[in-house]
Amino acid sequence: MIIEAIIFIIGIILLVKGADYFVGGGSGLAARFGVSAATIGFTVIAFGTSLPEFVVSVNAIISHDGGIALGNVLGSNIANIALVLALCAIINPKIVGSRATAGLMLRETWLMLAATVLFLLLAMRGAFDVWAGAAMLIAFVAILAVLWRGGGAAAGAEGEVRSHGRRDIILTLGGLLAVIIGAQLVVDTAVKIAGALGVPTFIIGLSIVAIGTSLPELATSIVAIMKNEGGISVGNILGSNIFNLLFVMGVGALISPVLIGSLTDVLITAAFSAAVIPLFLLGDRMTRLWAAGLLAAYALYIGAIFGLL
């Protein structure tokens, strides 16, 4: 247990420092190529911080453990909203910055909700098979096309973001590598501890693994919001959730069918996804209250799945 604890701490350090460099590099790339910070957060950074979910879920499906894969995707999306985004809103209730950025975030929220509805409809079939996987990946490509077609209009909406020249690529790639390695160390140690307690794999995926693979989003978004780069912070979460639902599970379904044991957790994921909208519409005080409510709801949910309530 002592060795696992040391590895866990090393993983956390890699996550935080990697996220710091990653946000700096991503912001510089946004300025360098004339793309808004929000769009960069929604795509490059969102996909980068979602790589742990992809690696964990695909490895689980290859190992014929779809419970961890499905639980990881659902739990990560819930944690991204009710833990990561809620904490960001408490730290800085002006998480979307200007009205222009707020409009962009609302548009991207609708894209995330559309992905969630498709995921729910496919889940009602009882399993994610090859056809469901293909549908998810087609929808993923369509959403990317919509995003990039309208992304240019938001350039500069987030305020001044400076480029660091060629260092941007080094910072982004180096930070991403540290984030991925740190996340894997944290997840590996958490799974070993949870496995020793005899917890079902779906619950492990829904809670400990999901929180572990959401740590890159947590670290990246917190660092971004503290640098007043809310576009990256929020775009990172929205993009990560779409990536998890459509790309991660889409690829997984093409590898091997994933059975849906219960729709309850899928419906709960959809409910938490819809709960994002008020964060972009309320005043500062109400935003913080709503975010606190999301955190409380998340704590209750985790307690419920472990049978503590």
N, C-alpha and C positions, 0 to 999 in steps of 0.2 A: 504493500500500500504506500510506503514511503517513496519508492521509486516512481510509482504512478503519479503521486502528488507532485514530485519534482518535474516530471515530464509535462504534467498539466500546466504548471506555472510557466515553463519554457514556452509552451504553446501559446499561452495568453500573451506573453511578451512579444513573440513573433507576430501575433495578430495585431496588436496595438501599433507597434512600430511599422509593420508592413502597411497597415491601413493609412498611417500618417504619410508615408512616402507615396502610396498609391493615389491618395486624394490630391497631393501636390502635383504629381505627374499628370493625372487626369485633368485637373484644372488647367494646367499649362497647355495640354493638347487641345482643350476646348478653345482657348484663346488663339493658339497657333493656326488652327484650321478654320477659324471663324464659326465654330459650332457652339451653341449655348451650353453652359455647364449642365443644365437640366437634361439636355439630350445626351450628352456624354455619360451622365450618371445613369440615365435610363437604359443605355445600351452597353458600352464597353465596360464600365465599372460594374454595372448590374450583373452582366454575364460573368465577369471575372470573379466577383465575390460569390457567385452561385456555383462555381466549379466544384467546391466541396460537396454540395448536394448531388451534383451530377456524378461525381466519382463514387460517392457512397451508395447512391441508389442503383447505379449500373452494376457495381460490384455485387450488391445484394441480390439483384435479379439474376445475374450470372450464377450466383451461389444458390439459386432457387429459394430465396427468402424474400418474396414479394412484400411481406408484412413490413419489413424494415424500410423498403423502398417507398411504399405508399405512405407509411407513417412519417417518413422523413420529409416527403414533399408537402403533405398536409400540415404537419407540425411546424415546418420551417416557414410556411406562408403565414400561419397564425402568429408565430413568434415575431416575424418581420413586422407585422402590423401592431399587435397588442403589446409587444415588448420593445422592439427597436424604434418604430415610428412614434410610439407613445412617449418613450423617454426623450426622443428628440423634441417633441412638442412641449414637454415639460421644461426642458432646458431653454428652448427658444420657441415660444408660441407662434412667432412669425416665420414658420418653417418654409413657407413658399415665397417669401419676399414680396416682390412687386405684384400688381394685379395681372400683368402680362404673364408672369411665371405661374400665378395661380390658375389662369385660364389653361395654360399648357398642362399643369398638373391634373386639372379636372379632366381634360381630354384623355390623358394617359391613364387616369383612374377608370374611365369608362372602358378603355381597352383592357385593363386588368379584369374588370367585372365581366366583360364579354368572354374573356378566356376562362374565367371561373364558371360561368353559366355553361359553356361548352363542356368543360370538365365534368360538371355535375350531370349534364344530360347523358354523356358517355358512360359515366359511372352507374347510371340507372340501368344499364344493360347487364350489370352484374360482373363485368370483367373488362379490363383494358386489353383488347387483342390487337392483331396486326392492323385491322381496319380502323380501330380507335386511335392507334398510334399514328397512322397515316393522316387521319383527320386533324390530330393535334399539331403535327408538324406543318401541314398545309396552313392551318390557322396561324401558326407561329410566324411563318414567312409572310403571310398577309398583314399581320400586325406590324412586323418590321417595315414593310413597304409603306404602310400608312404613317408610321412614325417618322421615317426618314424623309418622306415627301413633305411633311409639314414642319420638320425640325428647324429648317433654316430661318423661319419667321421669328423664332424665339431667340435668335442670336442676340446676345447682349442684354437679354432680359434679366439676367441674374446680377448684373453689375460688373465691375472691372475684375477680370481674372487675367493674371500675367503669365506669359510663357517663360519657361526656363531654358529655351533652346533645345539642344539635343539631349539635355539632361532629363527632359520630360519622359522620353521613351525609357531611359534607364530607371528613373524613379518608378514609373508605372509597372514595368516588367519585374523589377526587383521587389517592389512592394507587393505585387501580386503573388510572386513566388513565396515570399515570407508568409503572406496571409494563408495560402493554400497549405503550406507545410505546418504552420501553427494550428490551423483548423484540424488537420488530420491527426496531429498529436493529441489535441484535446478530445476529439471524438474517440480515438482508439482507447485512451485511458478511461473515458466515461463508459464505453461499451463493456470493457473488462470488469469494471466495478459493478455495473448494472447486471451483467451476466452472472456474476457471482451471487447476486441476490435472487436469481431465478425469476426475473421479470419477463413477461411475454415479449416477443420480438416486435410486435406492432406497437406496443406501449413504449418500448425502448426507442423505436424510430420516431414515434409521435412526440416524445418528450426530450430525453437526454441527447439522442443523436440529432434531432431537429434543432435543439438549442445550440448544440455544438457546431453544426454546419451553418447556423445563422450568426455565429460570432463574427465572421468577416463583415456581414452587413451591419452588425451592431457597432463594431469598431470603426468601420469606414464612415457610417452615417453620423456617429457621435463626433468623430474628428471633423467631418464636414460641417456639421451644424455649429460647432464651436468656432469654426473659421468663417461663419456667416455665409456658407455656401449651401443654402437650403436646397437649391436645385439638384445638386449632386446627392444630397441626403435623401430627399423624397424620391427622385428619379431612380436612385439605386434600389429602393424598396419595391417600387412599382414594377420596374424592369425585372428584378429578381423573382418576384412572384409569378410573372408571366413566363419567365424562363423555366421556373420549377414545374409549373403546371403543364405547359405545352411541349417544351423541348426535353426536359429531363424525363418526364413520364412518357412522352411520345417515343423517344428512343428506347426507353425501357420496354415499352409494350411491343416494339418491333423485335426485340430480343427474345422475350418470353411473355406469355399472358400473365397479367396481374389480377388476381381475384379481388373483388370488393366485398369485404366481410359485412360491412354495415355502411349505410349512407349517412348515419348520424354525424360522423366527424367531417364528412364532405360538406354537409349542410352548415355545420358550425364554422368551417373555413369560409364558406360563402358569406355568412353573417358577419364575421370579422372583416372580410374584404369590403363589404358595404359600409362598415363603420368608419372607413377612411374619410368619406366625403365630408362629414361635419368639421374635420380638422382644417379644411380649406375654406370654410365659410363662416366660422364663428370668430368672435373677438378674442383678444388675448386671454382674458380670465376664463371664459367659457372653453377655450381650446385646451387650457391646462386642466380644467375640471373633466372634460371629455377624455383627455389622455389618461388622467388618473383612473377614470372609470374603466378604460380599456385594460390598464395594468391590473386592476382588481379583478376584472372578468377573466383575465388570463390566469391569475393565481388560482381562482376558483376552478377553472377548467383543468389545470394541472392537478389540483387536489382531487378533483372528481375522477380523472382517469386512473389515478393511483388508489382510488377507493378510500380517500381520507375524509370525504364529505358524506 
